């Protein structure tokens, strides 16, 4: 049946139809399919997702010229084509991709040339979810889906100092901004879900989660947890954060501070006495602070520095690094905002903060380099891996007492 659907959709595409015109032609053909045919195509693709789970893959890729008609998986950080799954032509990948979209998502794809969404299936009484992004690659569609883990790790397994755990807890601190940072695929969502779950088990409160898309769906325990997906339940992170203030929240989780408006909104709502958790795509604590200030207009930067110094409580910057047994483990840099850190932020002396973290071990702080050496001493990672993933190469050499 699948081959017949491909033929039905792709038959007689005009040679003159390229790029967006070609995708629009495919879209019209898909809209004409029966519900049974659409479900058959979705079920066909979902077999790849189930296989992906069996392989412990974090990501699946398909479509576009450079995929070479193969499906690619990322397993423990390494992305490779899986030839055992057979060939998928670029045309067939376009059909599969469009069959996964709702009409609203398809319109956004054609308007913005990319769309993010969540995808879920029920299998053996288990709900499985993925975070997806679909985009154009040389006129063809490409798709990435990332597994949303249904496992929440206890917060204590992250190795945070008790001071850090207290700051993350609504029981001990009722307000303030906490940031989890790292590049794409560094495990920020996993850390954030564990923090939300820890509060869900200890506080009688209201948590509003704003995501693009929503990843892990938390079940209310001691907290009532609301999930608001951007583009589905709310128009933007900024709108979701502002609206949350009227929803009697105790904790507001803003999935990503990705633009100046969202950054300034997060600072403002934290300043009203709420606890706010968010993420940024930055590689270190100092870079995080500098990025927040730099994203704002020059005339606003002094005010932003002062406000950030007032509301910031903790920054966790993390990476996933390969282990000796070819898996991945978490390496992190942790800042607790002390009076000295506040002064450094206000006075635009953020270059001093690394040394404060370096000397703040008793308070619960740790530099990325210190944590990498700790992992090396535990024989979890190699010496070369510690060096490769360090931000400060000079410092990691000193800590390892070895010339590279």
C-alpha positions in Angstrom: 0.0 0.0 0.0 2.9 2.4 0.8 4.3 2.2 -2.7 1.0 2.8 -4.2 0.6 5.9 -2.1 4.0 7.2 -3.2 3.0 6.6 -6.8 -0.3 8.3 -6.3 1.2 11.5 -4.8 4.3 11.7 -7.0 2.7 10.8 -10.4 2.8 13.5 -13.1 4.7 16.2 -11.1 5.4 18.8 -13.8 9.1 19.1 -14.6 8.7 22.9 -14.3 7.6 22.5 -10.6 10.6 23.0 -8.4 11.2 24.3 -5.0 8.1 25.7 -3.2 5.9 25.0 -6.3 6.9 21.4 -6.1 6.1 21.1 -2.4 2.8 22.8 -3.0 2.0 20.2 -5.6 2.8 17.4 -3.2 0.7 19.1 -0.5 -2.4 19.2 -2.8 -2.0 15.5 -3.6 -1.6 14.6 0.1 -4.7 16.6 1.0 -6.6 14.5 -1.5 -5.5 11.2 0.2 -8.0 9.3 2.2 -7.7 9.2 6.0 -6.7 5.5 5.7 -3.9 6.4 3.3 -2.6 9.2 5.5 -2.6 6.9 8.6 -0.8 4.2 6.6 2.0 6.6 5.7 2.3 7.8 9.3 2.3 4.2 10.6 5.1 3.4 8.0 7.2 6.2 9.4 6.5 5.3 13.0 8.2 1.9 12.4 11.4 3.9 12.0 10.7 5.7 15.3 10.2 2.4 17.2 13.4 1.0 15.6 15.1 4.2 16.7 14.0 3.6 20.3 15.3 0.0 20.1 18.7 1.3 19.1 18.9 3.9 21.9 19.2 6.6 19.3 18.7 10.2 20.4 18.0 11.6 16.9 16.7 10.5 13.5 17.4 12.4 10.2 15.8 11.9 6.8 15.3 13.8 3.6 17.3 16.3 1.6 20.0 15.6 -1.1 22.9 14.9 1.3 21.1 12.2 3.2 21.9 10.0 0.3 18.5 8.3 0.4 19.3 6.9 3.8 17.9 7.3 7.3 20.5 8.5 9.8 20.6 7.9 13.6 22.6 9.5 16.3 23.6 6.9 18.9 25.7 8.1 21.9 26.8 11.2 20.1 27.7 9.5 16.8 25.5 10.1 13.7 25.6 7.5 11.0 23.4 6.2 8.1 21.4 3.0 8.8 21.5 1.2 5.5 19.6 -1.8 6.9 16.4 0.3 6.8 16.6 0.6 3.0 16.5 3.5 0.7 14.1 6.5 0.8 14.3 8.8 -2.2 14.1 12.5 -1.8 10.6 12.5 -3.3 9.5 9.8 -0.9 11.0 11.7 2.0 9.0 14.8 1.0 5.8 12.8 1.0 6.5 11.3 4.4 7.4 14.6 5.9 4.3 16.3 4.7 2.1 13.5 5.9 3.3 14.1 9.4 2.1 17.7 9.5 -1.2 19.2 10.5 -2.5 21.9 8.2 -1.4 24.6 10.5 2.1 23.2 10.7 2.2 22.9 6.9 1.2 26.5 6.4 4.0 27.6 8.9 6.5 25.5 7.0 5.6 27.1 3.7 5.6 30.6 5.2 8.7 30.4 7.5 10.5 27.7 5.5 10.8 25.7 8.8 8.5 24.5 11.6 9.0 22.9 15.0 6.5 20.6 16.5 6.1 17.7 18.9 5.1 14.2 17.7 3.8 11.3 19.8 2.7 7.7 19.3 1.1 5.2 21.6 2.7 1.8 21.6 2.0 -1.1 24.0 0.2 1.3 26.4 3.2 3.6 26.4 3.2 7.2 25.2 6.4 8.0 23.2 7.2 11.6 22.3 9.7 13.3 20.0 10.7 16.9 19.4 10.8 17.6 15.6 12.0 20.3 13.2 11.3 20.3 9.5 13.0 22.6 7.1 14.1 23.1 3.5 17.4 21.7 2.2 18.1 22.7 -1.4 14.4 22.8 -2.3 13.7 19.4 -0.6 12.4 18.7 2.9 14.6 17.5 5.7 13.5 16.2 9.1 15.1 15.9 12.4 13.4 14.2 15.4 14.9 14.0 18.8 13.7 11.5 21.4 12.0 13.0 24.4 13.0 10.7 27.2 10.3 9.3 29.3 12.8 8.8 32.1 13.3 11.5 34.7 16.5 11.2 36.6 16.5 12.1 40.3 18.1 15.5 40.9 20.5 14.0 43.3 22.1 11.9 40.5 23.4 15.1 38.8 26.0 15.6 41.6 24.9 19.1 42.5 26.2 20.6 45.8 23.4 20.8 48.5 23.6 24.6 48.2 22.7 24.3 44.5 19.9 21.9 45.2 18.4 24.3 47.8 18.5 27.2 45.3 16.7 25.1 42.7 14.0 24.2 45.2 10.9 26.3 45.7 10.8 25.1 49.3 14.0 26.9 50.1 14.0 29.8 47.6 10.7 31.3 46.4 12.1 33.6 43.6 15.0 34.2 41.3 16.3 33.2 37.8 17.9 29.8 37.2 19.6 29.2 33.8 20.5 25.8 32.3 22.8 26.4 29.3 24.6 24.4 26.6 24.7 23.7 22.9 22.0 21.7 21.2 22.1 18.1 22.4 23.9 18.9 25.7 21.0 17.5 27.8 19.5 20.8 28.9 16.0 19.5 28.7 16.8 16.4 30.8 18.3 18.6 33.5 15.3 21.0 33.4 12.8 18.1 33.6 14.6 16.7 36.7 14.5 20.1 38.4 10.7 20.5 37.6 10.1 16.9 38.9 12.0 17.6 42.1 9.8 20.6 42.8 6.7 18.6 41.8 7.5 16.1 44.5 8.3 18.6 47.3 6.2 21.8 46.8 2.5 22.4 46.8 2.5 24.9 44.0 1.7 25.8 40.4 4.2 25.3 37.6 3.7 26.8 34.2 5.9 25.3 31.5 6.2 27.2 28.2 7.9 25.2 25.4 8.6 25.2 21.6 7.6 22.5 21.5 6.6 21.0 24.8 8.9 18.0 25.4 8.3 15.9 28.5 4.7 16.1 29.8 4.8 16.2 33.6 2.0 14.6 35.6 0.8 16.7 38.5 2.0 15.3 41.9 2.2 17.9 44.7 2.2 20.6 42.1 -0.3 21.4 39.4 1.6 21.7 36.2 0.4 23.5 33.1 2.0 22.9 29.7 1.7 25.6 27.0 3.2 25.0 23.6 4.3 27.9 21.5 2.2 28.0 18.3 -0.4 25.7 19.7 -1.5 27.1 23.1 0.3 30.5 23.0 1.8 32.7 20.4 5.3 33.2 21.8 7.5 32.7 24.8 7.1 36.3 25.7 3.3 36.1 25.6 3.3 32.9 27.6 5.5 34.4 30.3 3.4 37.5 30.6 0.1 35.6 30.6 1.5 33.2 33.2 1.6 36.1 35.7 -2.2 36.1 35.7 -2.4 32.4 36.2 -1.2 32.3 39.8 2.2 30.7 39.2 4.9 29.8 41.6 7.4 28.6 39.0 7.5 29.7 35.4 9.6 27.6 33.0 10.5 29.4 29.8 11.8 26.8 27.4 14.4 29.1 25.8 15.5 32.7 26.1 16.1 33.1 22.4 15.6 36.8 21.7 15.9 40.2 23.4 12.1 40.4 24.1 12.0 37.0 25.9 15.2 37.8 27.8 13.8 41.1 29.1 10.5 39.5 29.9 12.1 36.8 32.0 14.1 39.4 33.9 10.9 41.4 34.5 8.7 38.5 35.7 11.5 37.3 38.0 11.7 40.8 39.4 8.0 40.5 40.4 8.9 37.8 42.9 8.5 34.6 40.9 10.9 31.7 40.4 11.9 31.4 36.7 13.8 28.6 35.0 15.1 29.0 31.4 17.8 27.9 29.0 20.3 29.5 26.6 22.5 28.1 23.9 25.8 29.1 25.4 28.9 27.1 26.4 30.0 28.6 29.6 28.7 30.6 32.6 30.6 33.8 31.6 29.4 33.6 28.0 25.8 33.2 29.3 25.9 36.4 31.3 27.7 38.3 28.4 25.1 37.0 25.9 22.1 38.1 27.9 23.5 41.7 28.2 24.7 41.8 24.5 21.3 40.7 23.2 19.8 43.9 24.6 20.0 47.4 23.0 23.2 49.3 24.1 21.2 52.0 25.8 19.5 49.3 28.0 22.6 47.2 28.9 23.5 49.0 32.1 19.9 48.5 33.4 19.9 44.9 32.3 23.2 44.3 34.1 21.7 45.7 37.3 18.5 43.7 37.0 20.4 40.5 36.1 22.6 40.9 39.1 19.5 41.3 41.3 17.5 38.3 40.1 20.1 35.7 38.9 20.6 32.8 41.4 22.3 29.9 39.6 23.8 29.1 36.2 24.5 25.6 35.1 26.4 25.3 31.8 26.7 21.7 30.6 28.1 19.4 28.0 27.6 15.7 27.2 31.0 14.1 26.8 31.9 10.6 25.5 32.9 8.0 28.1 35.5 5.2 27.9 32.6 2.7 27.4 31.4 4.7 24.4 28.4 6.3 26.1 27.9 9.8 27.3 28.2 11.5 30.6 27.4 15.0 31.9 30.1 17.6 32.5 29.0 20.9 34.0 30.0 24.3 35.2 28.0 25.7 38.1 27.8 29.3 39.3 26.1 30.4 42.5 25.5 34.1 42.5 27.2 35.6 45.5 27.6 39.3 46.4 31.0 39.3 44.6 29.4 37.8 41.5 26.6 40.4 41.6 29.2 43.2 41.8 31.1 41.7 38.8 27.9 41.7 36.8 26.9 45.2 37.7 30.4 46.6 37.0 30.8 44.7 33.7 33.7 42.7 35.1 32.4 39.3 34.0 35.9 38.2 33.2 36.4 37.9 37.0 33.6 35.4 37.4 35.6 32.3 36.2 38.1 32.8 39.0 35.2 33.1 41.5 33.8 29.8 40.3 37.3 28.3 40.5 37.6 29.3 44.1 34.0 28.6 45.1 34.0 24.9 45.5 33.0 25.0 49.2 29.9 27.0 48.2 28.9 24.5 45.5 30.6 26.1 42.4 32.7 24.2 39.9 34.3 25.1 36.6 33.9 22.9 33.6 37.6 22.1 33.7 37.4 21.0 37.3 34.5 18.8 36.5 36.2 17.3 33.5 39.3 16.5 35.6 37.0 14.9 38.2 35.5 12.7 35.5 39.0 11.8 34.3 40.1 10.9 37.9 37.0 8.7 38.2 38.2 6.9 35.0 34.9 7.8 33.3 36.6 9.7 30.4 40.0 9.8 28.8 42.6 12.5 29.3 42.2 13.6 25.6 38.4 13.9 26.0 38.9 16.1 29.1 41.2 18.4 27.0 38.9 18.3 23.9 35.8 19.4 25.7 37.4 22.0 28.0 36.6 25.7 27.3 39.8 26.9 28.9 42.6 24.8 27.4 45.3 26.5 29.4 43.6 25.7 32.7 42.8 22.1 31.8 46.5 21.6 31.0 47.4 22.9 34.5 44.8 20.7 36.2 45.9 17.6 34.4 49.6 18.4 35.0 50.4 17.3 31.5 51.8 19.0 28.4 49.7 18.2 25.3 
